[in-house]
Amino acid sequence: SHSGSRIGSARRAFAAGSQCRSMSKDGGAIVAANGGSYRTGRSNGALVPAGAAPPPSALVPAGGKGTLGGPGGIEPTVPKGVQIDDKALRREEVRKENLEECRSLCIFFAFLFVFTFAMLLDQTASSSRLADHIRAKMSTGPVKLEAVTNVEDLYSYLEQVVVPTLYENSSDTRMALDLSPYYHPIDVTNRMVGGVRLRQVKVNFVSGCQLAPMFSEYTVSCYPAVTPETQSTSAFGPDNKFTFSSDAGGTPYVGYLGSYTPDGYMQVLPRDVGDARAKLQELRDGVFMGPWTRALFIDFLVWNSNVGTYAITTVSVEFGASGGVATYIALLTMSPRTLAAGGLGSSGDQGALAMIIVVMCFVFYFVYEEGKEINSSGARYFLDGWNVLDWTNMLLLIAAFGLRMYCFIEASGMSIGQGALSDPDSYQSVRSLAQLVELVKLLNSLNAVILWGKVVKYLRHMPITKELINTVWKALDLFVPFLCMFAVAFVGFAMSYNVGFGDKIWELSTLGSAISYLFRAFLRDVKLMPAYDITPMFGALLILIFYVTFLLVGVNVLFAIMCDAMFRAKMDRERGKDDGKDEGLHEEEPVEEFVREVRRRVKRFIKRRAPKLYKKLYRKRRAKVKEPAEDEEEDEKDYNNKPEFILGESSSEDESINDFSKGPALPSRDDLMRAIEHMSGRILSEVSIVGIEIKSELHDVCERVAQMQMAVEELSMRTDGVRLDQEEFLAASS
């Protein structure tokens, strides 16, 4: 029903009063859901505004007809002609949901800030500089590491690069020894903890390797590729002095040419330069390495005395069974913050630990909130992908924190470097601990990706990015099927390149490496011409189909999906405005709702504390437009001044006035501007169409005129020809 403004106010009062939270028996106040207050009369329990006289028989007494809530409860009796304003109730629910969403948004961004600050505070630039410094030392010299192609080159690298870099005395090492005689210095600031360990992975000599029909009548012996079955563990060398040893503190190593256990034949170079060279000569004379060598690992531990950071270095040289050689320098760092709670006790170390503890407090709070949501939603909770992502993030954070605590315990029990103080030539393996520290860093890096990816979830509620996020979100309806088709086709191409060229090109030797290689083609990081050079016809065909399918068709389809999503989002938005779906409820507007709530509270505070300032600020605006429905103070004032209109039927005079006021609502300024914009757009479109038609007709007219001109010229030429023929004929006849 379309009643007057006073009846509308009465409906809001009634709707608010019907959602009371509590009341007292003798004239106590009832607090409405929107913050207004009501009370009950002592005589019949009538519900009236606070401070106003109770209207007669406005509410049915408790226990009477129409009561709700059992004994002592009340329920308003709706008079004839009055309806409850469901829109106001729905608006109040939306307001609470928006404010709750705004609270969650603020908590998440606070957590994101704390996590980011904790991770950045936990990083140290000195660790990366130390790693680069050691890597440069081991890569430069008379013999380049990448130039090692056989065992003899490896011996030369050990004698001419490793020993001079780590053992020879210089002015820097002498200055460092003057400061402290413990641990052998390799320069002014870095010292080697213990000696250098050489670990060899050796395979057994196998007879009868090749059983092909070509060699069926012969016995062919070989050193096969390294596997758990072919790896040698028996002693060898002069007097079997090279024995197999296990490394409890080591970790398996996965290289380019194979996978290796942390065990092997180990020899430690003494820290004296002369003894180290003598040890290498002894290994050469005893044939420590040979065709049976599948890998040699040069392990040593460096400690920086200025920042307390350890660098666990492994120089790996792999010898493949097929003759290839692969070299790599694997380097892990451990800062004091990763080995002890609080590190060295500095303010930065203490702050990093405190921030990590704050992060875990946030995590436990989120676990509690998500647990309550699971309890209320049940199995439907896990149907939301965001919830699964939340649990993945929280579990990874808990795992990273648990591993960090485990590293603290392990490091305190290992006593890193204590053995090297008494025995300078000993080697302590701490790679397993370094791997755990590295795993913590990798988990935190993965958590950073997930957390910053979850920002998209909350950017949907930001006024600036809401439309863009919703557009991209709607594009997923087409993008996910397209991605599935893309993945299927891409795997097919990867298999074709692996099968066709895997035995000739190392980057395509496995399916995984082929997928990685083709992905790099999108970044223009690789060239596919080697495939063409091997088999021109087949390679050219595969390259052409790959580029046409993915770089031409696939990319254009992706652009088309985004354009379609933007068009659909625009049309849906305009259709929603035309249909009036929002109806002023302001759904999914947490930030805007927070701003409105702040404005409402500020306005109410100014009105209560500074009435004169309130009149100056809001007098002109109040004269032009009606106060918002959310202004509870104005509603309460209206109710107190006109209590007779809280509940009851309107008079015939009011109805006539309201009937007279009915009619089509005047368009708002935005609707009017939008209509003018549409009208001007249509006019411009018609003008442009007419202009195009006029230009087309002008072109046709010009073409016809040109044709007529050509015809006139042709006729003129023929007329002149006839005239000349006639003149010649007349001259001849005369």
C-alpha positions, 0 to 999 in steps of 0.5 A: 500500500502507498501511504503517506510519510507519517504512516511510513514512519509508523511502519518503520517504528512498528517493524523496529519494535517487532524486533525488540531484543529485551524488555522490562515488565514494568515500563522497561525499555525495549531496544529495537534492532536499529538502535531505537528505544521503546517501552511497554505500558504497565496497564496493557503492555502496549509498545510505544516510543520512549517518553511518549504516552501509550496509545490505547490498545496498541498492543495485545496484552501478553497471553492474549490473542496474537501473543508471541513467545509464550507466557509474558511475551508480546506481539504487536497486533497489526491494525487494519490498513497498516503493513510491516515494512519488510524493506527496512528489515532487510536493509537492517540485515544488509547493514549488519552483514556489510559491517561484519564484512568490513570488520573481516576485511580490516582484520585480514589486511592487518594480518597481511601487513603483519605477515609481510612485515615479519617476512621482510624483517626476517630476510637479510641481504648479507646472506645473499651477498655472502652466497654470491661472494663464495659462488664467485670465488669457486667459479673463477680461476685458471680452470673454470668449473664449467670447463671440467669434462673429465677426471683429469680436469677435475683434479686440475680444478681441485689443485688450481682453484679449490686449494688456492681459494680456500687454503693459501695464505694472503694478506687478508688471511693473515689479518684475520688470523691476527684477530683470531686463530680459530677456524681457517680464514679464506679472506678477512671476514669469512672463515672455513669451519673444519676442512674440505670434504670430497665425496665420491659416488662410485658404480660397480664394474658390470660384465655383460652389459650389452645383450643386443643381437649384435653383441650376443657372441661377445662379453661387453663390460661397462660402468653403468648409470648410477642406481641403488643396485649399481652403486658401489659400497666396497673398499678399493684402492691401495690396501683398500684404504678408500672405504664407503661411509654414511653421512647421517647429517647429509641429504640426497642430491638430485642432479642433472644426470642422476640422483645420489644418496648422501653416502659415498667414499669420503676424504677430508683435505687438511687445512694446511695448504701443503698438506692439502696438496699432498692429499690430492697427490695421494688421491691421484696416485691411488686412483681415487677417481676414474671411469667408475666415478659418477659424481664428486661432491666438494663440501665445505662450511663457511662462517661469516664472523661479522654477521654470524651467517653460515654458508653450506657449500657443495660443488657438484661434478656429475659424470654421466654414463653417456659421457656428459658432464654437469657442474653446479654450485649448490649453496644454502645459508643459515642466519642466526635468526633461523638457528636460535630464537631471537638470533643474536639478541639484536633489536631486529632479531627480537622484532622478527621473532615477535612479529612471527608470534603475532602472525601465529596469533592471527592464524589461531584466531582464523582457525577458531573462526573457520571452525565456528563456520564449519560447525554452522555450515557443515559439509557445505563449507568445503564447497567454497574454494576460498575456504579450502584456500584459507585452510591451505594457507593456515596449515602451511603457516602452522607447518612453517612455524613448527619447522622453525621451532624444530630447527631451533631445537636441532641447532641447539643440539648440534653445537655447530663448529664445536668439533672444529675447535678441537680438531681443525681438520674435521668436517661437520655435516649440517646440510640436513638442518640447512635443508629444513631452514630452506624448507621454512623459507619456501613455505613462507614464500608459498604463503606469501603468494597465497595471502596476496592472492587472497587479496582478490577476494576482498578487492571485490568489495573495494569501490575502486576495483569492484567492477574489474574484479567482478568482470574477471570473475565472470570471465572464469565461466569461459576461461576455465573450459578454455584453460582445460582445452589449452592444457590438453593441447599443450600436453599433446604438443609436449609429448610430440616434442618429447617423442620426436626430439627427446633422444636428440635434444637434452631439454626435451628428454623428459615429458616434464622438461619438454613442458617446461621448455615449451612454456618458456617459448611464451616468454621468448626464452627458448628457440625451437629452431634446433627441432627444425635443424634435426628434421626440417619437415617434421620440425617445421610442421610442429613449430608452425602448428604450435605457434598458430594454435597457441600464440595466434588462436589461443591468445585471441580467444583469451582476449575475446573471453575478456571482452565478452566478460566486460560486455556482459558485466556492463549489460548486467549492471545496466539491466540491474539498474533498470530493474531496480534489483538493489532497491537501496539495500546496498548489498555487498558494500562493506566499505561504503557501509562503514563510511555511511555508519561513520557519517551517521554517528558523527552526525548524531554526535554533532547534533547531540553535543553541538546543536548550533553547529549541526544547524549550520552544517545540515540546515541547507541540506535538510531544507532540500532533501528529506533526512535519511531513514537511517537517522534514528534520532529524527525518526524518534523525534517524529514518533514522539511528536506524533504518537497517534500515527505510530499504529492505526488506520489513516483518516480519510483526509490523509488517504485523499491527500496520499491518493492525490500525491500518487503518480509517476515518480520524477526521475532523479538527476542521475537518471535524467543525465543517463537518459540525455546521454543515451538520447545524445548517443542515439542522435550521434549514431543516427547522424553518423549513419546519415553521414556515411550514407551521404558519403556513399551516395556522393561517391556513387554520384562522382563515379557516375559523373566521371563515367558520363564525362568519359562517355562525352569525351568518347563521343566528342572523339568519334564526332571529330573523327566523323567530321574529318572523314566527311571533310576528306570525302567532300574534298576528294569528290570535288 
